[in-house]
Amino acid sequence: MVKFKCVIADDNLIELDTLEFYLKKIEKIEIIATCKTGLEVFQILAEQKVDIVFSDIDMPDLNGIDLLKSVKNPPIFIFITSFGDYAVESFNLDVIDFILKPLTFDRLLKATDKAFEYLEIKKTVRNEDKSKDDYFFIKDANGLTKLNYQDVVNIESYGDFSKVYTISGNKSQLVLANLKSIENQLPNDIFIRIHRQHIININHLIGIKNGDVILTQEKVIPLSATFKQNLDNILNHKIITRIS
């Protein structure tokens, strides 16, 4: 089953615990972080791919509204707040749902169902669009260079830059794009995030040993526990157990 990666945020610890308790009952939800401030959420979104953010609005450092405004290409947001005055501004920012406290499980369930439906439709449309292509372009001062998906082995993060490694003599090209931006542009059934600093081409995966991923040309990439489940979900239907 596909699980959706979620971050939850509330500066009230009791309400944060209640939200976490309810969400753990929902099978499609995977909570990757619980936060007490909007700034914590902002930092996580800068580093990881997140599908849904469940957030209070009135929080220290960075409130929920300003958090949403500050994120480029934000994930789905569901606001859970005591203040109904925020509703109009929230929906103008295209939040998927706006829940007034006190939070109840049935109301949260309606919001998550709406989010799941939206994400499934978005994924279908995105994959249909991407399946028409099998290449992308790298832009530099001299123009554009075409790279076929099949030629890309892996992509490594260098902060605001990334290195794209190809099968041609293990060559690499440095591009002005962070890993999250690249991840959002490439088809997620081919290019899989396996580490905070690494995306691999699943077609160049040779094996997994001792917590590392082995790629074409015997390249070894660390497999992070944070992203292991995502890779397992993709590979599960292709695994045949050998009897020793």
NUGU-987897 format. One line per 2 residues: their letters; for each residue x, y, z negated of N, C-alpha, C, O. Coordinates in pm, whole numbers, plus 32768, in hexadecimal, padded with zeros to 4 digits. Atoms other than C-alpha are relative to their C-alpha. Layout:
N
A	X:Y:Z:X:Y:Z:X:Y:Z:X:Y:Z | ... .
//
This chain:
244
MV	8054:7F88:8000:8000:8000:8000:8058:807E:8000:80BA:8087:7FB6 | 7FB8:7F81:7FFD:807A:815C:8057:7FDD:8051:7F84:7F67:8061:7F62 .
KF	8017:7FAA:8074:80A6:8235:7F24:8029:808F:8023:8087:80A5:806F | 7FE3:7F74:7FE7:80A4:83AF:7F28:804E:803A:7F8B:8026:802D:7F17 .
KC	7FA7:7FC9:8067:81BC:845F:7E6C:7FC8:8083:7FCB:7FA7:80DE:8017 | 8042:7F8D:803E:8138:855D:7D75:8056:803C:7F92:80A4:7FF7:7F50 .
VI	7FC6:7FB6:8070:81B9:8666:7C85:7F8E:803E:7FB4:7F2F:8072:7FF0 | 8069:7FC2:8051:80E5:86DE:7B62:803F:806A:7FA6:80B1:805C:7F7A .
AD	7FC8:7F91:804D:8110:8822:7AA1:7F95:8042:7FAA:7F27:8062:7FD8 | 8056:7FB7:805E:8071:88C1:796E:8054:8021:7F85:809A:7FCA:7F51 .
DN	7FB0:7FDB:8076:810E:8983:784E:7FBE:7FD4:7F7D:7FFB:7FDB:7F13 | 8044:8038:8074:800B:88F0:7760:801A:7F6A:7FFE:7FEA:7F21:8054 .
LI	7FD3:808B:8001:809E:87A0:76FA:7F8D:7F9D:7FF4:7F92:7F31:802E | 8074:805A:800F:7F4F:8708:7693:7FBA:7FEF:8086:7F97:7F80:80AD .
EL	8043:8006:7F7E:7EB1:8760:77E1:8058:7FBD:806A:8027:7F7A:80C4 | 7FA3:8044:7FA6:7FEA:86EC:7898:7FF9:7F69:7FEC:7FF7:7F1D:804D .
DT	800A:808F:801E:7FD5:859C:77E9:7F7C:7FC4:8031:7F79:7F53:8062 | 8083:802E:7FD2:7E62:857F:783B:8000:7FED:8098:7FCD:7F8A:80CB .
LE	7FF8:8008:7F6E:7EA3:85C5:79AB:8053:7F87:802A:802C:7F3D:8085 | 7FAA:8072:7FE0:7FBC:84C6:79B4:7FB7:7F7B:7FE5:7FBF:7F1E:8034 .
FY	804C:8078:8024:7EE0:83C3:7905:7F98:7FDE:806A:7F8B:7F6A:8092 | 8066:8015:7F99:7DC8:83F0:7A03:803E:7FD4:8085:800D:7F78:80C5 .
LK	7FC4:801D:7F7D:7EAE:83EB:7B33:803D:7F75:8005:8040:7F36:8070 | 7FC7:8087:8002:7F54:82A8:7AC5:7F97:7F93:8017:7FB8:7F20:8034 .
KI	806D:805E:7FE3:7E00:8203:7AEB:7FE4:7FF4:8095:7F9F:7F98:80C0 | 801D:7FFB:7F71:7DFA:8259:7C5D:8071:7FBA:804B:80E4:7FE8:8049 .
EK	7F9B:805A:7FC8:7EAF:814C:7D23:8058:8041:8069:80CE:801F:8074 | 7FB3:7FC5:7F93:7F1F:8224:7E45:805F:806F:7FD3:80AB:80A4:8024 .
IE	7FAF:7F93:8034:7FCD:8321:7D65:8084:7FCC:7FC6:8086:7F6C:7F7A | 7F7D:8018:803F:8140:8317:7D12:8032:8085:7FC7:8053:80DF:8013 .
II	7FD3:7F85:8041:81A5:8423:7C15:8098:7FFE:7FFD:80D4:7FA7:7FBF | 7F6E:7FFC:7FFF:830E:8486:7C56:8039:8065:7F9E:80B0:8063:7F81 .
AT	7FCF:7F9F:8063:8323:85A7:7B5D:7F8B:8041:7FB7:7F21:8059:7FF1 | 805E:7FB0:804F:8265:8653:7A45:804A:807F:7FD5:80BB:8078:7FA6 .
CK	7FBC:7F7F:8016:82B2:87C5:7A14:7FAE:805A:7FA4:7F34:804D:7F99 | 8042:7FA2:805A:8264:88D8:791C:7FFF:808E:8037:7FBC:80E6:8001 .
TG	7FFC:7F7B:7FC2:82B0:8A02:79FE:7FFB:7FF4:8098:801A:7F8C:80D1 | 8001:7FFE:7F6E:8280:8A65:7B66:808C:7FFA:803B:80A0:7FC6:80A8 .
LE	7F76:8001:7FCF:83F7:8A95:7B89:8036:7F72:800A:8080:7F52:8068 | 7FD8:808D:7FF8:8431:8924:7B3C:7FC8:7FBF:807E:800F:7F75:80C4 .
VF	803F:8038:7F88:833D:88C7:7C50:8048:8032:807D:8064:7FE5:80D8 | 7FBC:7FC3:7F8D:83E6:89B7:7D43:8084:7FBA:801D:80A5:7F9E:8091 .
QI	7F7D:8042:7FEF:8538:8912:7D08:7FF1:7F72:8036:8041:7F46:8088 | 8017:8088:7FCF:84AB:87B5:7D41:7FD7:8002:8094:8007:7FB0:80E2 .
LA	802D:7FF8:7F75:83FD:881D:7E84:8071:8023:8060:806C:8002:80D6 | 7F8D:7FDD:7FAD:8548:88A7:7F03:8059:7F88:801C:80AA:7F8A:8079 .
EQ	7FA7:8074:7FF6:85EB:8751:7ED9:7FBD:7F82:8036:7FFF:7F2D:8071 | 8043:807E:7FDE:84E3:8648:7F1B:7F81:8019:8052:7F44:8084:804D .
KV	807F:7FFD:7FB8:83C1:85FD:7FFE:7F90:7FDC:7F9F:7F94:7F72:7F60 | 8071:8014:805B:827E:861C:7F35:7F7F:800C:8051:7F73:8064:80A7 .
DI	807E:7FFD:7FB7:811F:85D4:7FB4:7F99:805B:7FBE:7F53:80A6:8003 | 8067:7FB4:8047:8047:8675:7EA6:803B:803E:7F82:8087:7FFD:7F39 .
VF	7FDF:7FBE:807F:807F:8771:7D8F:7F7E:801B:7FB5:7F25:805E:7FE9 | 806F:7FE2:805B:7F84:8775:7C70:8034:8066:7F9C:808B:8046:7F4B .
SD	7FC1:7F96:804E:7FC3:88BF:7BC2:7F9B:8059:7FB9:7F33:807D:7FEF | 8041:7F92:8044:7F40:89A9:7ABB:8027:8081:8049:8085:8081:8097 .
ID	7FDB:7F80:7FC2:7F45:8B16:7B29:804A:805A:7F9F:80B4:808F:7FC0 | 7FC6:7FA5:8062:7F94:8BDC:79EE:8072:7FBA:7FB6:805D:7F7B:7F4E .
MP	7F8A:8040:803A:80F8:8B61:79A3:8073:8063:7FF7:8076:80C4:8043 | 7F8E:7FA4:800D:823B:8C0B:7932:8060:7FF6:8077:805D:7F94:80C2 .
DL	7F97:7FF7:7F99:8358:8C70:7A1F:7FC7:8016:808C:7FEA:8076:80D0 | 8039:7FF6:7F7A:828D:8C36:7B5C:7F76:7FC2:7FFB:7F69:7F49:7FE9 .
NG	8087:8039:800A:8114:8C11:7B5F:7FDE:7FB1:807F:8025:7FB9:80E3 | 8023:8059:7F92:8062:8B1E:7C45:7FEB:8045:8085:8015:8013:80ED .
ID	8019:7FB4:7F84:7FF3:8C24:7D43:8084:802A:8040:8099:8015:80B7 | 7F7F:7FD3:7FCC:8151:8CB7:7D66:8057:7F8A:802A:80A5:7F95:8089 .
LL	7FB8:8079:7FD9:81E2:8B59:7D72:7FD9:7FD6:808C:8030:7FBF:80E0 | 8031:8028:7F7D:8109:8AFD:7E9B:802E:8062:806C:8056:8038:80D9 .
KS	7FD5:7F9B:7FA0:815D:8C45:7F4A:8095:7FF8:801F:80C0:801B:808D | 7F6E:7FFF:7FF2:82D2:8C10:7F18:8038:7F86:8048:80AD:7F85:806D .
VK	7FCF:807C:7FC4:82E8:8AB3:7FB1:7FE7:8001:8097:7F76:8016:80C4 | 800D:800B:7F6F:832C:8A93:8125:7FCE:7F74:8023:8002:7F11:7FF1 .
NP	803E:8081:7FDC:8258:897E:81C1:7FD9:7FB2:7F83:8009:7F43:7F6D | 8022:8041:807F:81B6:8928:8072:7FB1:7F7F:8013:7F6E:7F6D:8079 .
PI	8057:8076:7FFF:8119:87D8:8024:7F72:802A:7FDC:7F57:80A0:7FC9 | 8088:7FE4:802E:7FA9:87BE:7FCA:8003:802F:7F6F:8049:7FF5:7F1C .
FI	800D:7FD0:808A:7F52:8884:7E91:7F71:7FEB:7FCE:7F11:8006:8016 | 807F:8005:8048:7E38:8838:7D9E:8015:804D:7F7E:8064:8024:7F2A .
FI	7FF3:7FB1:807A:7E12:8943:7C93:7F9D:7FD0:7F96:7F2A:7FB0:7FB4 | 8053:8026:8072:7D8C:88E8:7B3B:8013:806D:7F97:807F:8077:7F5C .
TS	7FEE:7F87:8050:7D4B:8A1E:7A6A:7F84:8021:7FAD:7F17:7FEE:7FC6 | 8070:7FD1:8053:7C74:8AC3:7960:7FC4:8081:8037:7F5F:80B1:8003 .
FG	8027:7F7A:7FD1:7C4F:8C01:7A2E:7FC2:7FFA:808B:8008:7FEB:80EF | 8049:8005:7F82:7B45:8C04:7B3D:801D:8076:805B:8002:8070:80D3 .
DY	7FE3:7F8A:7FAF:7BB7:8D5D:7BB1:8067:7FE5:806C:8072:8030:80CD | 7F98:8020:7F9D:7CD2:8CB7:7C6F:7FC8:7FB6:807A:8012:7F9F:80DA .
AV	8035:8059:7F99:7BE7:8BEF:7D4E:800A:803A:808C:8039:7FF6:80E8 | 8001:7FC5:7F7A:7BC5:8CE0:7E73:808D:8008:8039:80A4:7FE1:80AC .
ES	7F77:7FF5:7FD0:7D3A:8D24:7E8C:803B:7F76:801F:8086:7F66:807E | 7FCC:8087:7FEC:7D85:8BB1:7E6D:7FD1:7FC7:8085:8022:7F91:80D1 .
FN	8034:8037:7F83:7CA2:8B4C:7F8C:8031:804E:807A:803A:8017:80E8 | 7FC2:7FB3:7F95:7D30:8C68:805E:808C:7FCC:8021:80BF:7FE2:808F .
LD	7F7C:803C:7FED:7E7D:8BB3:8031:7FF5:7F6F:802E:8059:7F27:8034 | 801A:8086:7FCA:7DDF:8A71:80B5:801E:7F8F:7F9E:804D:7F25:7FC7 .
VI	7FF6:8072:805D:7DEC:89A5:7F75:7F93:7F9C:8024:7F29:7FC1:8055 | 805F:8068:7FD9:7D3C:885A:7FA6:7F8A:7FFA:7FA0:7F1C:7FD3:7FC7 .
DF	806D:7FFF:8062:7C70:887D:7E64:8027:8058:7F8A:809D:8072:7F71 | 7FF0:7FA5:8073:7C41:895C:7D33:7FA7:7FCA:7F90:7F2D:7FCA:7F9C .
IL	8049:8040:806D:7BDE:88B8:7BE9:8005:8057:7F83:806F:8083:7F59 | 8006:7FB5:807E:7B69:8972:7AB5:800B:7FA1:7F89:7FCC:7F38:7F86 .
KP	7FF4:804D:807C:7BD1:88EC:7962:7F81:8015:7FAD:7F40:807C:7FBA | 7FB5:807A:8021:7B78:8826:7899:7FFA:7F99:8071:7F91:7F85:80AF .
LT	7FF4:8061:7F95:7BEE:871F:798D:7FB8:7F7E:7FDC:7FC4:7F4D:7F6C | 803E:8084:8012:7B1D:85E3:79B7:8034:7FA3:806C:805F:7FCF:80D7 .
FD	7FC8:8061:7FA2:7B86:84A5:7A64:7FB1:7FFC:8083:7FED:7FF4:80EE | 804F:8008:7F86:7A64:849F:7B5A:8017:8078:805B:8017:806C:80D5 .
RL	7FE5:7F88:7FAF:7AAB:8606:7BC9:808B:7FF6:8040:809D:801E:80B3 | 7F7A:8013:7FC9:7C1D:85B4:7BF7:7FFD:7F9A:8071:8044:7FA9:80D4 .
LK	800B:8068:7F9A:7BBF:847F:7CBF:7FCB:8039:8083:7FFA:8014:80EF | 8034:7FBF:7F87:7AF3:8552:7DB2:806C:8051:8046:8075:8051:80C1 .
AT	7F95:7FAD:7FC7:7C1B:863B:7DE2:806B:7FA9:8044:809A:7FC9:80B1 | 7F9A:8058:7FC5:7D12:851F:7E20:7FCC:7FBC:807E:8018:7FAA:80DE .
DK	8039:803E:7F88:7C27:8476:7F17:8005:8062:8076:8021:803A:80E8 | 7FFA:7F99:7F98:7C16:85BC:7FD9:808F:8010:8033:80A7:801E:80AB .
AF	7F73:7FF4:7FDB:7D92:85D6:7FD4:802F:7F88:8051:8076:7F98:80B5 | 7FD8:8079:7FB8:7DC2:846D:8044:7FCC:8002:808F:8013:7FE1:80ED .
EY	803D:7FFB:7F7B:7CD3:849C:8168:804B:8061:805A:8066:8044:80CF | 7FB7:7F9B:7FB3:7D87:85D7:81D7:808B:7FCC:8029:80B5:7FDE:809B .
LE	7F79:8032:7FE5:7EDF:8531:81BD:7FFE:7F91:806A:8057:7F8B:80BF | 800A:806C:7F9E:7E70:83FF:8283:7FE7:8037:808C:8024:800A:80ED .
IK	801C:7FC2:7F7E:7DE3:84D6:839B:807D:8046:8035:809F:803A:80AA | 7F88:7FB6:7FD8:7F1B:85B0:839F:806E:7FA1:802E:80B3:7FBD:8090 .
KT	7F9A:8062:7FDC:7FFF:8480:83AB:7FE3:7FC1:8088:803D:7FAF:80DA | 8028:803C:7F81:7F3B:83E5:84CA:801D:805E:8075:8054:8035:80DB .
VR	7FEA:7F9C:7F96:7F47:8524:8597:8094:8015:8018:80C1:801B:808A | 7F70:7FE8:7FF3:80B8:855C:854E:8046:7F8C:8045:809A:7FA1:809C .
NE	7FC0:8075:7FC4:811B:83F9:85AA:7FD9:7FEF:8093:802A:7FC2:80E4 | 802A:8006:7F74:804D:8406:86EA:8050:8063:8053:8079:8045:80C3 .
DK	7FB3:7F9A:7FB8:80FF:8546:874D:8092:7FD5:8010:80CC:7FE4:807B | 7F72:8023:7FFC:8259:84C4:86F4:801B:7F84:8052:8087:7F74:808A .
SK	7FEB:807C:7FB6:8225:8372:8798:8010:8019:8096:8041:7FC3:80DF | 7FF2:7FDE:7F73:821A:8422:88E8:8091:801D:8024:80B8:8014:8098 .
DD	7F75:7FDD:7FEA:8388:8485:88BC:805C:7F99:7FC0:8035:7F55:7F60 | 7F9C:8056:8040:84C0:83BD:8871:8085:804A:7FF8:80F0:800D:8000 .
YF	7F86:7FAF:8004:85B6:84DA:8857:7FE4:8084:7FB8:7F71:80A8:7FA0 | 800B:7F77:8030:85FB:862E:87BE:807A:804D:8030:80D6:8012:8068 .
FI	7F92:7FAC:7FD1:86E4:8751:8809:8048:8040:7F8A:800B:8065:7F26 | 7FB0:7FB3:805F:8800:87EB:8741:802A:8081:8046:805E:8080:80B5 .
KD	7FE1:7F7E:7FC6:8830:895D:877C:8081:8036:7FC4:8095:8033:7F4B | 7F87:7FBD:802E:8983:8A09:876A:8018:807C:8056:7FC2:80A3:80A6 .
AN	7FE4:7F83:7FB8:8A2A:8B40:87F6:8005:7FEE:8097:7FF2:804D:80E2 | 7FF5:801A:7F70:8A54:8A98:8948:7F7E:7FD2:8041:7F76:7FC4:80BB .
GL	807F:802D:7FC8:88ED:8A25:896F:7FC5:7F8B:7FB3:7FCF:7F86:7F39 | 8043:8073:803C:8832:88DF:892E:8044:7F7D:8026:8070:7F6C:8098 .
TK	7FCB:8086:7FE7:88B4:877B:890E:7F94:7F9B:7FDF:7F5F:7F9B:7F6F | 8068:8064:8016:87BE:865B:8936:803A:7F86:7FBA:80A4:7F53:7FDF .
LN	7FDB:807B:8046:87D5:8536:8843:7F89:7FA2:8003:7F1B:7FC7:7FD9 | 8069:8066:8005:870A:83F8:8871:7FF8:7FC7:7F73:805E:7FB7:7F30 .
YQ	8012:803A:8085:8678:8365:8732:805A:7F85:7FED:8097:7F74:7F84 | 7FB8:807E:800D:8721:8218:877A:8096:8014:7FEB:80DB:7FBA:7FBB .
DV	7F71:7FE4:800D:8879:82BE:877B:8026:8038:7F77:809C:803F:7F55 | 7FE5:7FC5:8084:8857:835A:8620:8002:7F92:7F97:7FA0:7F49:7F86 .
VN	7FF2:8067:8068:88D7:827A:8507:7FCE:8033:7F7B:7F7E:7FF1:7F38 | 802A:7FC6:8080:88A9:835B:83DA:8019:8096:8000:805E:80CC:8056 .
IE	7FF3:7F6F:8010:8894:84C4:8368:8022:801B:7F6E:7FE1:7FE6:7F14 | 7FCF:7FE8:8088:894C:854A:8238:7FF2:8095:7FDD:800D:80EC:8030 .
SY	8012:7F76:802E:8903:8684:816D:8083:8040:7FD8:80D7:8003:7F96 | 7F93:7FAA:802E:8A04:8797:8141:7FC4:8085:7FD1:7FEC:80F0:8000 .
GD	8043:7F87:8031:8926:888C:8084:7F9F:8036:8067:7F40:7FF2:808D | 8055:7FC3:7F9A:8889:8979:817F:801D:7FCA:808C:7FD4:7FE7:80EB .
FS	7FDB:803D:7F82:8936:88B6:8295:7FEB:7F69:7FF6:7FD6:7F33:7F8A | 8007:8092:7FFC:8920:874A:8302:805C:7FCD:806E:8074:8011:80D1 .
KV	7FB0:8041:7F99:89FF:865B:83C2:7FB0:7F8F:803D:7F7C:7F39:7FF6 | 8045:8069:7FB6:8962:8581:84CE:8069:7FA2:803B:80BA:7FCC:808D .
YT	7F9E:8062:7FD1:8A2B:8442:850D:7FC3:7FA9:806F:7F52:7F7A:8062 | 8032:804F:7F8E:8A07:8388:8657:8057:7F83:8013:80C2:7F75:7FD7 .
IS	7FB8:807E:7FE9:8A76:8233:86D7:8079:8012:8059:80CB:7FB7:8065 | 7F91:7FE7:7FA5:8B6D:82D2:87CB:8081:8018:7FB2:80A5:808A:7F95 .
GN	7F82:7FF4:804A:8CAF:828B:8711:7FED:803D:7F76:8048:807B:7F40 | 801F:7FC8:8085:8C05:82ED:85CA:8015:8097:7FFD:8044:80CE:7F9A .
KS	7FF3:7F6F:7FF9:8C03:8457:863B:7F96:8043:7FA9:7F2F:8007:7F89 | 8061:7FB5:804F:8B51:8561:8570:7FF3:808D:8037:804F:80C4:8074 .
QL	8018:7F76:7FD9:8AB6:86B2:85B7:7FC6:804A:7F89:7F66:801B:7F4C | 802F:7FAF:806F:8A86:87C0:84B0:7F91:805C:8030:7FA4:80A5:8092 .
VL	8072:7FAE:7FD5:8933:886C:84C8:7FD3:805B:7F8E:7FDF:8039:7F19 | 8030:7F9F:8062:88A1:899B:8419:7F6F:7FE1:7FDC:7F13:8026:8007 .
AN	8086:8028:8030:8778:88EC:8375:8016:7FA6:7F88:806D:7F4F:7F8A | 7FF1:8058:8074:874E:884F:821E:7FB9:7F7B:801A:7F6B:7F6D:8078 .
LK	8031:8088:7FE9:86F3:86E2:81F9:7F68:7FF8:7FFB:7F2B:7FAC:8047 | 8092:8004:800A:858C:8722:8192:7FBF:8033:8080:7F5C:7FFB:80AE .
SI	8035:7FC9:7F83:854E:87F6:82C7:800A:7F9A:8071:7FAC:7F8A:80BF | 7FEE:8066:7F99:85DC:86E5:83A8:7F9F:7F8C:7FE9:7F63:7F59:8048 .
EN	805C:806E:8022:8510:85DB:82F2:7F73:801E:802F:7F2C:7FC6:8060 | 8088:7FD9:7FDA:83D1:869D:8337:7FEC:8003:8097:7F7A:7FFA:80C7 .
QL	800C:7FF6:7F6E:841E:86B6:84AC:800A:7F7B:8048:7FDC:7F6E:80BA | 7FEA:8081:7FBD:847B:854D:84F7:7F99:7F99:7FD6:7F61:7FA4:7F69 .
PN	8066:8065:8020:8392:841D:8501:8028:7FAD:7F85:8095:7F75:7F7F | 7FDD:8042:807F:8381:8382:83A5:7FF5:7F68:8005:800C:7F25:7FA0 .
DI	7FFA:8092:7FF2:835B:8221:842C:8086:7FD3:8039:80A1:7F5B:8043 | 7F7B:801E:7FCB:84BA:8236:84C0:806C:8037:7FA3:80CC:7FF1:7F82 .
FI	7F9B:7FBE:8053:857B:832C:83E7:7FD0:8003:7F6F:7F6D:8045:7F4E | 802C:8019:8089:8567:82CE:8277:8060:8041:7F9E:80D9:802D:7FA6 .
RI	7FAE:7FC5:806C:85E3:8396:814D:801D:7F93:7F9A:7FC1:7F57:7F62 | 7FDB:8069:8061:86A5:82A5:806D:8050:8038:7F8B:8072:7FEF:7F2D .
HR	7FAD:7FC1:8066:8766:839C:7F97:7FEA:8096:800B:7FC0:80C9:8073 | 800D:7F6D:7FFD:8761:850A:7F39:8051:803D:8072:802D:80A6:80A6 .
QH	7FA6:7FC7:7F9B:887A:853D:8037:7FFF:7FB3:8084:804C:7FD5:80DE | 7FF6:8055:7F89:882E:8435:8140:7F78:7FD9:803B:7F1C:7FB4:7FF2 .
II	806C:803A:7FB1:8731:83DD:824E:8040:7F99:805D:80AA:7FB3:8096 | 7FCC:8065:7FA3:8766:829D:8316:7F9B:7FE6:8070:7F23:7FFD:8061 .
NI	8055:8033:7F94:86E0:821F:8461:7FE7:7F6D:7FE1:8045:7F1C:7FE0 | 8022:8088:802A:8628:80E0:8400:802D:7F98:8066:8045:7F25:8042 .
NH	7FD7:805D:7F98:868A:8043:854C:8096:7FDF:7FFA:80C4:7F83:803D | 7F71:801C:8011:87FA:8052:84E4:801C:7FC0:7F78:808F:7FB2:7F50 .
LI	7FF0:8043:8080:87BD:7FA7:8395:8029:7F6E:8015:7FE2:7F23:8058 | 7FCE:8088:7FF4:888D:7E66:837E:7FDE:7FAD:7F85:7FC0:7F37:7F90 .
GI	801D:8049:807B:8853:7E09:8212:8005:805B:7F87:8029:80D1:7F90 | 7FFB:7FB9:8080:8839:7E72:80A6:804A:7FA6:7F9D:801F:7F35:7F84 .
KN	7FAF:8051:805B:8942:7DF8:7FB1:8034:8057:7F8D:806A:80C4:7FA2 | 7FC9:7FBF:8077:899B:7E5C:7E4D:7FD8:8094:7FF5:8028:80E9:7FCD .
GD	8031:7F77:800E:88C6:7F94:7E58:802A:805E:806F:8014:80D7:8064 | 7FD6:7FAF:7F8D:8956:800F:7FA3:7FB9:7FD1:807E:7F94:7F5C:808A .
VI	8037:8020:7F7D:88C6:801C:8100:8073:7FF2:8063:80CC:8046:8069 | 7F98:8018:7F9B:899E:7F8A:8215:7FC6:801F:8089:7F5D:7FEA:80B0 .
LT	802F:7FD4:7F7D:897A:802C:836A:805B:7FCC:806F:80C3:7F8E:8056 | 7FAE:801E:7F8D:89FF:7FF5:84C8:808E:8034:7FEA:80A3:809B:7FA8 .
QE	7F72:7FDE:800F:8B7E:8003:84DA:802E:7FF4:7F6F:808F:8032:7F45 | 7FDE:801D:808C:8B83:7F85:836F:8008:807C:7FA9:8053:8080:7F47 .
KV	8007:7F87:8053:8B38:80DD:82E7:7FAF:7FE1:7F83:7F45:7FA3:7F8A | 8040:801B:8080:8AD8:80D0:8176:7FC8:8082:7FC7:8010:80E5:7FB9 .
IP	8045:7F8B:8036:89D9:81C6:80E6:7FBF:7FD9:7F7B:7F7E:7F70:7F74 | 8041:8023:807F:8967:81CD:7F78:7F68:800A:8008:7F32:8065:8046 .
LS	8093:8001:8006:87F9:8176:7F3B:7FD5:8033:7F77:7FF2:7FF3:7F11 | 802B:7FC5:807F:8760:8255:7E31:7F82:7FBB:7FCC:7F2A:7F96:8019 .
AT	8076:803E:803E:8666:81C2:7D3B:7F82:8052:801D:7F14:801B:8025 | 8072:7FA8:7FE5:8586:82EF:7D81:7FBC:7FDF:8083:7F42:7FEA:808E .
FK	8036:8017:7F7A:855B:828E:7EEF:7FF7:7F6C:8024:7FC9:7F4A:8091 | 7FFE:8090:7FE3:857F:8112:7ED4:7F75:7FC9:801F:7F65:7F78:807A .
QN	8086:8034:7FEC:8407:80D4:7EBA:7FCC:801F:808B:7F87:7FCD:80C9 | 802B:7FD9:7F7A:83C8:8190:7FFD:803B:7FA2:8069:7FF4:7F78:80C5 .
LD	7FC1:805D:7FA3:84C2:80B4:80B5:7FC6:7F74:7FF1:7FB0:7F2F:8054 | 803C:8084:8018:8434:7F7A:8011:7F78:7FF4:8044:7F57:7F8C:807D .
NI	8086:8002:7FC3:82D6:7FD7:808A:8008:7FEA:8097:7FB3:7FA7:80D2 | 7FF0:800C:7F6F:8355:7FEF:81EF:8031:7F76:8028:8009:7F40:808F .
LN	7FC0:807F:7FDD:841D:7EAC:81E6:7FB2:7F85:7FD4:7FC8:7F18:8008 | 8041:8074:803E:8332:7DCC:811C:7FC4:7F9E:8064:7FD3:7F25:8055 .
HK	8043:8059:7FA1:826F:7D45:8246:8061:7FBE:8062:8038:7F6C:80B4 | 7F9D:803A:7FA4:83B6:7CED:82FA:8061:7FA2:7FB7:80C2:7F73:7FF3 .
II	7FA4:8051:804F:8459:7C23:81E1:7FD3:7F6F:7FFE:7F60:7F51:7FDF | 8015:8090:800B:8473:7AA8:81F5:8067:7FCA:7F9B:80DF:7FDE:7FAE .
TR	7FA7:8030:8068:8506:7A01:80C0:8044:7F7F:802A:8002:7F20:8054 | 7FB3:8077:7FDB:861C:7907:8104:800D:7FA4:7F86:8023:7FD2:7F16 .
IS	7FEE:8064:806B:862C:77C6:8036:8090:7FD1:8002:80BF:7F9D:8068 | 7F73:8025:8005:8791:7782:7FC3:8010:7F68:8001:8081:7F36:7FFD .
//
